[in-house]
């Protein structure tokens, strides 16, 4: 039997939609357009990806707690 974690799948699907830009100072910015306000920065692409995942997870948990509508991914 395979265990499925709905939030993990949601996070992974949302991160698959992420876009990243290299900024003028050499750092990176990432965002997920379908998740309003989910943006992160990092000195490396990997750091930016990690920060974006953390930001998305926090955004989801707070949104669910407050009863916000979560976009369909």
Kinemage of the C-alpha trace (Angstrom):
@kinemage 1
@onewidth
@group {chain A} dominant
@subgroup {mainchain}
@vectorlist {calphas} color= white
{ca unk a 1} P 0.000 0.000 0.000
{ca unk a 2} L 1.358 3.401 -1.007
{ca unk a 3} L 1.005 6.264 1.439
{ca unk a 4} L 0.078 9.571 -0.189
{ca unk a 5} L 0.565 12.920 1.458
{ca unk a 6} L -1.731 15.474 -0.121
{ca unk a 7} L 0.115 18.558 1.159
{ca unk a 8} L 3.474 17.173 0.032
{ca unk a 9} L 2.063 16.564 -3.441
{ca unk a 10} L 0.567 20.064 -3.495
{ca unk a 11} L 3.906 21.623 -2.500
{ca unk a 12} L 5.785 19.614 -5.124
{ca unk a 13} L 3.297 20.544 -7.866
{ca unk a 14} L 3.389 24.219 -6.882
{ca unk a 15} L 7.192 24.231 -6.832
{ca unk a 16} L 7.190 22.707 -10.312
{ca unk a 17} L 5.488 25.952 -11.440
{ca unk a 18} L 8.088 28.178 -9.763
{ca unk a 19} L 10.065 30.678 -11.772
{ca unk a 20} L 13.496 31.944 -10.821
{ca unk a 21} L 15.450 35.019 -11.828
{ca unk a 22} L 19.091 35.822 -11.323
{ca unk a 23} L 19.303 39.361 -9.995
{ca unk a 24} L 21.905 41.989 -10.879
{ca unk a 25} L 23.840 41.339 -7.677
{ca unk a 26} L 24.137 37.616 -8.488
{ca unk a 27} L 21.486 36.474 -6.012
{ca unk a 28} L 18.273 34.698 -6.978
{ca unk a 29} L 14.559 35.427 -6.616
{ca unk a 30} L 11.856 32.801 -6.955
{ca unk a 31} L 8.073 33.004 -7.056
{ca unk a 32} L 5.005 30.882 -7.622
{ca unk a 33} L 2.542 33.031 -9.571
{ca unk a 34} L -0.517 30.922 -8.733
{ca unk a 35} L 0.175 31.363 -4.994
{ca unk a 36} L -0.144 35.101 -4.439
{ca unk a 37} L 2.636 36.502 -2.283
{ca unk a 38} L 4.855 33.405 -2.331
{ca unk a 39} L 8.297 34.782 -3.142
{ca unk a 40} L 11.757 34.062 -1.793
{ca unk a 41} L 15.363 35.113 -2.234
{ca unk a 42} L 18.695 33.370 -1.841
{ca unk a 43} L 22.367 33.871 -2.511
{ca unk a 44} L 22.384 30.676 -4.596
{ca unk a 45} L 19.694 29.027 -6.681
{ca unk a 46} L 19.575 26.090 -4.249
{ca unk a 47} L 19.152 28.444 -1.278
{ca unk a 48} L 16.380 30.273 -3.129
{ca unk a 49} L 14.613 26.978 -3.895
{ca unk a 50} L 14.838 25.939 -0.243
{ca unk a 51} L 13.528 29.316 0.934
{ca unk a 52} L 10.689 29.178 -1.586
{ca unk a 53} L 9.645 25.727 -0.334
{ca unk a 54} L 9.666 26.974 3.259
{ca unk a 55} L 7.717 30.103 2.345
{ca unk a 56} L 5.135 28.054 0.442
{ca unk a 57} L 4.695 25.621 3.333
{ca unk a 58} L 4.170 28.485 5.801
{ca unk a 59} L 1.795 30.220 3.376
{ca unk a 60} L -0.270 27.035 3.054
{ca unk a 61} L -0.454 26.341 6.782
{ca unk a 62} L -1.455 29.897 7.645
{ca unk a 63} L -3.950 30.017 4.772
{ca unk a 64} L -5.579 26.772 5.860
{ca unk a 65} L -5.711 27.898 9.491
{ca unk a 66} L -7.343 31.200 8.523
{ca unk a 67} L -9.761 29.549 6.113
{ca unk a 68} L -8.392 31.161 2.953
{ca unk a 69} L -9.135 29.650 -0.424
{ca unk a 70} L -6.103 27.743 -1.619
{ca unk a 71} L -5.572 27.826 -5.395
{ca unk a 72} L -5.967 24.593 -7.332
{ca unk a 73} L -2.630 23.449 -8.678
